[in-house]
Amino acid sequence: MPHDGQDRTAPAPLMDDLQTRVAALQAPLDALLATATDRVRAMVSAGGKVSGGLIDANQRAAHGLAWLATYVEAIRQMSAWAARLSDTGAFGEIEALLLQIGAGEYLAQILGGIPMNQGEILRPSDIGLAAGDLAPLADQPVLSGNSPAARARLVALMRQNHGRATFGATGLDEELEMIRDQFRRFADEKVAPFAHDWHLKDDFIPMEIIEDLADMGVFGLTIPENLGGLGLSKASMVVVSEELSRGYIGVGSLGTRSEIAAELILAGGTDAQKSEWLPKIASAEILPTAVFTEPNTGSDLGSLRTRAVKVGDDYEVTGNKTWIT
């Protein structure tokens, strides 16, 4: 029969009962993670105790287990996000497509291979999983969620919403959305118009930008107030980094170095170290850096050749670095 040229046999972009189907993934995913944890524990244990040497010998499995746990938790949080939006009537088509594509792709990677980096794919067998362990997830409808039809529809909706701060409802509270608006304006006015020129000239990010960020509290967002910070949530750091990165990725990454350093000091530092360093990090008096990447090594921390030798009250550092973040 003649028709208008559309493929009427093509699958609909959105699957039925999406939220129910994504929620139904959690029990088998948790079971799979528990099985993988037991298998990896057996690989890295001796005499009933975890062995540092066996972890070194089975780094791929130990690293891969962390990736699997992250994927399982990500799908859990996607499902919870969708439920919260549904409760407030904010779960629309674009949000449903994001849930379907995200959960579908993560599930497909769990079953087929998780890309831990550009050249390292974690296969289920690497962490001791067999086909029988994967069977409860292999026939889940969500597995086909990241379909061409779903992606095409999502892109069409994104084009219709061009210029918005986010595509779809974030589910974040009013305070975080106000923070987003503030830093989006800053990036639009003071970063984006100049970023390409900085890049072409291989210039440093101007100190006035860093000073502005310090005045806005970027370097102490999650540092406790009694140590000079703002005492905000990790979500605030994500929102700020996202908006600054829209203007220029180099500016967006500035606060993350301070965040990592502050977290390490808060978690493992002495009270004296916290009092000494955290106020200076929060005020940008000190700008922490990540000094990992080396020629012929990349960022493999186990293969770094740079060495520090204590000489008197100082350390003498020798080695080469490709770049410093």
C-alpha positions, 0 to 999 in steps of 0.5 A: 500500500502506498504511504508517505515514505516513512518506515512504519516498521521502524521501532518507536524511540521510547520503549513502554514501561521504561522506568519499571524496566530500568528499576528491574535491572537493579536486583540482577545487577547487584547480584552480578556485582556480588558474584564478581566481588567474590571472584576477584576477592579470591584472585587477590587473597591468600590465607583468607586475607587480601594480599597487596602482592596479589592485587598488583598481580591482578590489577586489571581485575581489581581495577575492573571490579571498581568500574563494574561497581561504578556502572551498577551504581550509575544505573541505580542513580539514573533510576532514582533520578527518574523516580524523583522527576516523576514524583514532581511531574518533570519526567518528560520525553527528553528525560526518558530518552536520556534514561533509556539511552544511558541505562541501555548503553551501560548495560550493554557495556557491562555484558560486552566490555567496559572501556576503562581507557582507550586501549583497555576493555574490561571483559566479564571473564577478566573478573571471573564472570561466565555466561551463566552469571550474565544470563539474568541480564542478557534478555532484559529489554533495556539492553536495546535502549541505545537504539538509532531511533532513540538517539535520533529523537534525542538529538531532535529534541536537543536541537529544539532546546538549543541555548538551554543550560541543560537538556532535560530536568536535572532534578537538582535543588534551587540552590544548585541551579542558582549556582549553575546560572551564576557560573554560566554567565561568568563563562559566557562573559569572561571565558568563552569570548577569549578562550580560543585566542588563549588556545591559539597563542598557547597562553596561560589562563590569565591571573585575573580569571583565577582571581575572579574564580577565587573570589567566587569560592571555586577553590574551596567549594567543598572545604569546610567553612571553619577551614576557609571554604564554602562547605558545599556539596560535591554536586556543587563542584560538578555543576561549577566544573560543568559550566566553566568547562562550557567556556573552556575546558582549561578553566573548568578543570582548575577547581578540580585540582584543588578539590582533589588535593583538599579531599586527600588532606581532609581524609588523611591529613593531620589537624595541623596539615588541615589548618595549614593547607586548606585555607590556602587552597580555598583562597587560591594562595596555593594552586595544587597541580596534577603532575603525572604524565611522562614521555613514553609512560602516559599517566600510568602511576606504576611506571613513573620515572620521576624521583624525589630525593631528600637533600637537607630540608628540601627534595631534589626532583629529577625526571621529565613531564609531558604536561602538568594539569 
